[in-house]
């Protein structure tokens, strides 16, 4: 079971499979690298690497959970695995981690894929594409009262009404939810505070990596307007709207994997 250790003695778990051009997947809030289980077929063509962020999955808790802390862990992964050029694929909070990581990795990020992404999770004056700040605070309070139940309700919210059949949902629960270790409660609360306070809008215009933004048109967690904003702000970015909710790579994995493969193949072909 592969681990990295940071200078602050945080153990970071990751898994990898396949060979070829590296794809580094970064999961969202309160999840783990196992959420990318339906992307395992990509290992037939690429080197697929899934990282458990600190305090999540099998990675150890830590004293800090800022976007800078998460990005430093991603940079360490690149260093230790000798990744000179790779794609970063970030989902939800993981997309903001990917944005934060670019300043540390530079042109080592040969491609950027942002799934259900937002540059700013909470709404503010001039930013209508976020959730109300009161909703983030309420989520934090509910976590203190009923940790397991609140995480379960948040996971169910990722999918729009009618998006999944009963068998599909039960399969996702079996393949993704049940096997994953519950994240450290303190890490979940701290990461939620990081989400509520983060703002990556100023970074977007300077991104030079070829970028694909994928968003579900029925996403109730990160509204699709946030994805459109990112795609418009990053020079040359492509925007793919899917008919799903917050996790199209789970509900429509074949389509997602195909579109991702096509995008990466185009990037590799330009090198």
N, C-alpha and C positions, 0 to 999 in steps of 0.2 A: 504494500500500500504506500504510494509515493507521497512524501511530505517535503516541504521546504520550511526552513526556519529563518525568521527575520532577525535583525540585530536586536530587537526587543523581545526575543524568545517566543514569538507567536508562531505556532506551527500551522502551516497552510497545506491543506490537502488538495490534491489535484488528481485527475485521471486522464490518460491519453490512450488513443488507439489509432491505428492506421499510419500511413506514410504519405509523404508528398507535402504540398503547400500547407502550412499550419493555419488552423482556425482555432482561435482562443475564445471560448464562450464564457460570458459573465452573466450570472443569474440575477434575479431581482430580489427585492426586500423579503426577508423571512423565508427564503427558499434555499436551494443549494444547487450544486452542479448537476445533481441527478435530474433536475427539471428538463434537461436537454436529452433525456433518454431516447426520444423519437428522432433525434438527429444522429444517432449512432450509425445508421446506414451511410452517412457521409464519409465514414472512415474507410469505405471501399475506394475512395478517391483522394481524400485529404488526410492530413494528420490532425485529428480532432482532440482538443485539449479542453477539459472542463475544470474550472477552478472553484473551490468552495471559498467564498469570502470569509474573512476573519469573523469568528463568532457564529458562523453558519455551517451547516453540514458537519463534516468531520474536522474542520479547522478549529483551532482552540480560541477561546475568548481572548480579548485584548483590552488594553486600557483606553484605546482611542478608536473611534469609528467615523472619523471625518472622511470626506471624499478624498482628501489628500492621503490619508492612511490607506484607504482601499487602492488608490492609484499606485502608491508605492509598492503594494503587494503585487499588483499586476506587473509593474516594471521588474520586480525581483523574479517573478516567474519567467519573463522574457530573458533575463540575464542568466538564470540558472539552467534554462533549457536551451540556451544558445540560439534564441530566435532572432535572426537578423532582419527578417521580413515576414510578417504574418498579418492575418486579418483579425480584427477585434469584432466580436459579435456580442453586443450588449442588449439585454432586455430590461425595460422598466428602470429601476434604480441602477441596474448594471449598465444601462446605456449612459447614464450620467457618470458612472465610474469610468467607462470607456472614454468619454469626452475629457474627463480630468486627466486620464492617463496619457493623452496625446502630447501634452506639454513635456512629459518625461521621456516619451519614446520617439517622438519626431517621426522621421521617415521610415522607422522600423514598422510603423503601422501602414502596411501596403494597401489595406482596404478597411473600411469601417462600415459595419452594418448595425443600425440602431432600430430595435424592435420595440414597439409600444413605448416610444421614448418621449420624454419631455425635458426641456432645459430648466424648467422650474415647476416643481410639483404643486405648490400652493398658489392660488390666485392672489393678485395684488393689483394696485392701480396700474393700468396699462398692460396688464397680463390677464386676460380672461380665460386662458386655456388651462387653468389649474383647478384643483379642488379647494374649497374654502378652508382657510387655516383652522377654523373651528372643527372641521371634520377630522383633520390630522390629530388635533388635541383629543377629540372624542375617541378616536381609535386607540390612542395611548391609554386613556382611562379604562376602556373596555378590556384591553390587554391585562391590566392589573386585576380586574375582577374575574375574568374568565379567559385565561391565556389560550388554551386549546380551542375553545369554542370560537373565540374571536378570529384566530388564524384560519379556522375552518370556514367561517363566514366570508372572510376576505378572499380566500381561494375560490369559493363558489361565485363570488362577484366578478371574477375574471372572465366569466363566460356569459354571453348574452342569452336572452331567452330564446330557446329553440336552436341554439348553436350546436348542441351536442345531443345525440340520442342517449337514452339511458345506458345502453351498452358502452358507448364511447366514454361517458363520464365514469362509469364503474371501472373501465379499463385504465383511465388516467389516474384514478384513485389508487388502483392496484399497482400500477407501474411507477407512479411518481410520488404520490402522497404517503402511502404506507411505508415504503422502504426508507424514506429520508429521516434522518434524526431531526427532532425538533430543534430549532436554533436556540441559542442561549437567550433567555428572556431579557437580560440586561443589554445584550447586543441588539436585539430587536427594538427595544425602546430607544437606544442611542442612535441606531440607524434611522429610525423614524424621525427623530429630531433633526438629524443631518438632512434627510429628505425635505422636511418642512422648511429648512433654512437655506437650502442650496439654490444657486442661480447660475446657470452656465450659458446664458444667452450671449454674453460678451465674447465667448470663446469661438463661436460658430463661424464667423466670417473668416477667421484665420486658418481654418482647417483646409489642408490641401490633399488629403488622402481621398481617393475615389470613395464615394459614400452612397450607400443604399439605405433609405429610410422606409421601414415597413410598419404599417399601422392598420389596426382594425377599425372599420368605420363605426362599429358599435361598442367601442372601448369606453367604459364608464369610469375608469380609474385614471388614465391619462387620455384626455379627450383628443380626437383626431386632429383638431386644430393645432395642437402642440406639435404633432408630427409634420404637418404641413409647414408650420413656422420653421422648423429645423431644416427641412428640405429646401425651403426658399432662402434660408440664411447661409447655408454651406454652399460654396461655389461648385456648380456642376453636379450637385447631389441628385440622385434619382429617388422618386417617391412611388412606392407601391402601396395602394390601398386594398385591403382585403375585407371581406364581408363579415369578419368575425369580431370578437371582443378583444380582451387584453392579452391573450396568449394564442395567437394564430398558429404558432409553431407546434402547439399541442392539439388544437382542434382540426387543423388542416396540415399535418406534417408533410405529406407527399408534395403538396403544392409549395409549401414554404421551402422545403429542401431543394426542390427543383429550381425555384427562383434564386435561392442563395447560390446554388452551384453555378447557374448561368452567369450570375454577377461576378463571382470569383473567377470563373474561367475567362471572362472578359478582361478582368484586371491582370491576370497572369499573362494573357495574350499580348497585353500592351507592354510588358516588361522586356 
